Amino acid sequence: MLTVDFDRLGVGPGTKVIDVGCGAGRHTFEAFRRGADVIGFDQSASDLNDVDEIMTAMKDKGEVPASARGEAVKGDALDLPYAGATFDCVIASEILEHVPEDERAIAELVRVLKPGGALAITVPRWLPERVCWALSDEYHANEGGHIRIYRADELRDKVLAHGLELRHTHHAHALHSPYWWLKCAVGMNKSDHPAVAAYHKLLVWDMVSQPWLTRTAESALNPLIGKSVALYFRKPVGADV
């Protein structure tokens, strides 16, 4: 399930991509599948081991172009171990809401991006997230949990302050908002609750089958209750690096 729209990023063979806070690797795999030279970057060694294994399997099965290269790297988003202007595309999906020093993290994302390159950032959207916080402290008040709720214009302005240009915004995953509201209402650990379990089956069916009905419903609902907001930026050609 992708939150970032890769068709907006121009990712293809030879594109240098870093997926900062890659987690289980969903965006890393898509960049790899499109032929990019991609780095899945995260603090979790266990997640990165899984990402590396899956990229190796993708390569062995011929699911990626022969020229594509994939690497899993452990590190800190506040101190990326790369020179300025290294990457054509930088992705940071659903990570900034976890980072106390978010402005420092944003500065690093911008620093390693090449002039002319694309930066994609996604975070939980204000309204669905606010409902989750109101329903459950357990949802966010835990180690490594969400520490802030962004308004899209607030996040936009933090990135624009570094000289980037906003190119597009959209919302995603509207069907997931009610699922998280249900979990927050009944208890985060009660995945076997009948309503939660039934809704989870619906989401799995939607992701696997991509039926017209749910895809159309989500497209219509995304502007209203999309769980995530995605912002796409460009670093101007000639910008300082």
Residue pairs with C-beta under 8 A, 6 or more apart in sequence:
1 26
1 173
1 207
2 26
2 27
2 30
3 27
3 93
3 94
3 122
3 172
3 173
3 228
3 230
4 27
4 30
4 91
4 93
4 120
4 122
4 230
5 170
5 230
5 232
6 30
6 31
6 34
8 118
8 120
8 167
8 168
8 232
9 89
9 91
9 118
9 120
9 232
10 88
10 89
10 118
11 17
11 30
11 31
11 34
11 36
11 89
12 34
12 35
12 36
13 34
13 35
13 36
13 65
13 67
13 68
14 35
14 36
14 37
14 67
15 31
15 34
15 35
15 36
15 37
15 88
15 89
16 36
16 37
16 86
16 87
16 88
16 89
16 114
17 31
17 36
17 37
17 38
17 39
17 87
17 88
17 89
17 90
17 91
18 38
18 39
18 41
18 80
18 82
18 86
18 87
18 89
18 90
18 91
18 112
19 25
19 27
19 28
19 31
19 38
19 39
19 40
19 41
19 91
19 93
20 41
20 42
20 77
20 80
20 90
20 91
20 92
20 95
20 109
21 41
21 42
21 43
21 77
21 92
21 93
21 94
21 95
21 98
22 28
22 40
22 41
22 42
22 47
22 48
22 51
22 72
23 42
23 44
23 47
23 94
24 47
24 50
24 51
25 40
25 47
25 50
25 51
25 54
25 55
25 72
27 91
27 93
28 38
28 39
28 40
28 51
28 55
28 70
28 72
29 51
29 54
29 55
29 58
31 38
31 89
31 91
32 38
32 55
32 58
32 64
32 68
32 70
33 58
33 63
33 64
34 68
35 64
35 65
35 67
35 68
36 68
36 89
37 68
37 69
37 70
38 68
38 69
38 70
38 71
39 70
39 71
39 72
39 73
40 48
40 51
40 52
40 55
40 70
40 71
40 72
40 73
41 73
41 74
41 75
41 77
41 80
42 48
42 51
42 72
42 74
42 75
43 74
43 75
43 76
43 77
44 74
45 74
48 72
48 73
48 74
49 72
51 72
52 70
52 71
52 72
55 70
55 72
58 64
58 70
59 68
59 70
64 70
73 81
75 81
77 92
77 95
77 99
77 105
77 108
77 109
78 99
78 101
78 104
78 105
78 108
79 108
80 108
80 109
80 111
80 112
82 112
83 112
84 111
84 112
84 241
85 112
85 113
85 114
85 115
85 241
86 112
86 114
87 112
87 113
87 114
87 117
88 114
88 116
88 117
88 118
89 113
89 117
89 118
89 119
89 120
90 109
90 112
90 113
90 117
90 118
90 119
90 120
91 119
91 120
92 105
92 109
92 119
92 120
92 121
92 122
93 120
93 121
93 122
94 122
94 123
94 124
94 228
95 105
96 102
96 105
96 106
96 121
96 123
96 150
96 155
97 123
97 124
97 129
97 146
97 147
97 148
97 149
97 150
98 144
98 145
98 146
98 147
99 105
99 147
100 147
102 148
102 158
103 158
106 158
106 159
106 162
107 162
109 119
109 121
110 119
110 159
110 162
110 163
110 164
110 235
111 241
113 119
113 235
114 235
114 241
115 235
115 236
115 237
115 238
115 239
115 241
116 234
116 235
116 236
116 237
117 234
117 235
118 167
118 232
118 233
118 234
119 159
119 164
119 232
119 233
119 234
119 235
120 230
120 231
120 232
120 233
121 155
121 159
121 230
121 231
121 233
122 172
122 228
122 229
122 230
122 231
123 150
123 155
123 228
123 229
124 146
124 149
124 150
124 227
124 228
124 229
125 152
125 171
125 226
125 227
125 228
125 229
126 149
126 150
126 151
126 152
127 225
128 177
128 180
128 181
128 225
128 226
128 227
129 146
129 149
130 149
131 177
131 181
131 184
132 139
132 140
132 180
132 181
132 184
133 139
133 140
133 146
133 149
135 181
135 184
135 185
136 183
136 184
136 185
136 187
136 188
138 184
138 187
138 188
138 189
139 145
139 146
139 180
139 183
139 184
139 188
140 146
140 147
150 229
152 169
152 229
152 231
155 229
155 231
156 166
156 169
156 231
159 166
159 231
159 233
160 166
160 233
163 235
163 236
163 239
163 240
164 233
164 234
164 235
164 236
165 233
165 234
165 235
165 236
166 231
166 232
166 233
167 232
167 233
167 234
168 231
168 232
169 229
169 230
169 231
169 232
170 222
170 226
170 229
170 230
171 222
171 223
171 226
171 227
171 228
171 229
171 230
172 222
172 226
172 227
172 228
172 229
172 230
173 218
173 222
173 226
173 227
173 228
174 217
174 218
174 221
174 222
174 224
174 225
174 226
174 227
175 202
175 203
175 206
175 214
175 217
175 218
175 221
176 203
176 227
177 225
177 226
177 227
178 199
178 225
179 196
179 199
179 200
179 203
180 227
182 193
182 195
182 196
182 199
183 190
183 191
183 196
186 193
186 195
186 196
187 193
190 196
191 197
191 200
202 214
205 211
205 214
206 214
206 215
206 218
